[in-house]
Amino acid sequence: MVKNSEHLTSNKNKNNDSSLSVSEGVEQNSAINTQGLQRFKNRGSSLSLDEYVNGIKSGNRTILSRAITLIESTKADHRELAQDIIEQCLPDTGNSIRIGITGVPGVGKSTFIESLGNHIIDQGNKLAVLAIDPSSTRTKGSILGDKTRMETLANNDNAFIRPSPTGGSLGGVARKTRETIYLCEAAGYDTIFIETVGVGQSETAVHSMVDFFLLLMLAGAGDELQGIKRGIMEMADTIAINKVDEANEKAVTQAVREYKNALHLYPETKSEWAPKVTTCSALTGKGIPDIWEIVQEYIQQTKKNGYFKNNRNRQAKHWMYDTITSRLTEHFYDNPAVKKKQQQIEQQVLNGEMSSFKAAQKLLDLYFKEMKK
């Protein structure tokens, strides 16, 4: 304290115009990490096409994530670059097993994905987990909300977890997921999970992009939960009854019998595969290796009989025409002439002044007239 007083006095004597002079003090290091800030800026800067492609093929997860963000972007230049990246990566795609996973609410999908995912990685594989959730801004999505439940999987260097875009249409999210699959395959992920969040039409979209479709169910669940099976049970290659550690043995046995009987009512599948019913506990790991063996058996059988390749070709064709339909629809509604008259013509339909069919034709006529200019 004495030193400080003497220092102030000394400064005062040097400058008689000031009653108090503050010492310069000790020079402090900047609180801002300039090197870290520069790295942040560099990370935000755009990469070249070659940098993206080389980064993805080398397994760089940061660059893979950035490339997927380009796919999800609505900007035209981002979309164009994303398509160029996909084209460059295309020769390295198609070498994975694509597995769709869905289930009734509360079935334990996150725990199941982590349990099966860790088992698959232990077998020497690399896993990517993707989600299809067009309403995730409202529900926050299973992967968006439950990623913390997959802590060991999320921290594994051989796993890549990516939630779906938020707030998009089902078709848009599904197409972006399909493109993301290509990049993940090029990055070396040989097993890909596509999870549907909730139940509904998203199962059909997932079924159109996977090799194997897994339906998770519960034993002893009420009729309100079993309603899901009417729409998607026919698509399932295997039904896994999860949480058997929480259910009594009688309920599990009865559920297995009921699902097996129900599957027999459906016609024979084009894959010539007889859908199976199995049980598991994602929490304890019981039955998880058996499910992976079933997947392997399915892949082996469908590759042998030619269905595997034919199905992938059919899916690629479907997404080509789906993309055409989507782009044409976007182009139509972005047309200035259509935008100008759309609300007025729509109101005429609502007022009963014009039929829906004539209104549609009027808008189409405006569109085609504008296109001829």
URQUIDA-V153639 format. One record per run of one state. SS is the DSSP state (H for helix, E for strand, C for the rest). FROM is the first residue (numbers start at 1). TO is the last residue. If there is no record, write none. Layout:
ss={SS & SS}
from={FROM & FROM}
to={TO & TO}
This chain:
ss={C & H & C & H & C & H & C & H & C & H & C & E & C & H & C & E & C & H & C & H & C & E & C & H & C & E & C & H & C & E & C & H & C & H & C & E & C & H & C & E & C & E & C & E & C & H & C & H & C & H & C & H & C}
from={1 & 2 & 15 & 34 & 45 & 49 & 58 & 61 & 73 & 76 & 93 & 97 & 104 & 109 & 123 & 127 & 133 & 136 & 140 & 142 & 155 & 159 & 163 & 170 & 187 & 191 & 197 & 202 & 208 & 212 & 219 & 223 & 227 & 228 & 236 & 238 & 243 & 249 & 265 & 276 & 280 & 281 & 282 & 286 & 287 & 288 & 305 & 307 & 335 & 336 & 351 & 356 & 373}
to={1 & 14 & 33 & 44 & 48 & 57 & 60 & 72 & 75 & 92 & 96 & 103 & 108 & 122 & 126 & 132 & 135 & 139 & 141 & 154 & 158 & 162 & 169 & 186 & 190 & 196 & 201 & 207 & 211 & 218 & 222 & 226 & 227 & 235 & 237 & 242 & 248 & 264 & 275 & 279 & 280 & 281 & 285 & 286 & 287 & 304 & 306 & 334 & 335 & 350 & 355 & 372 & 373}
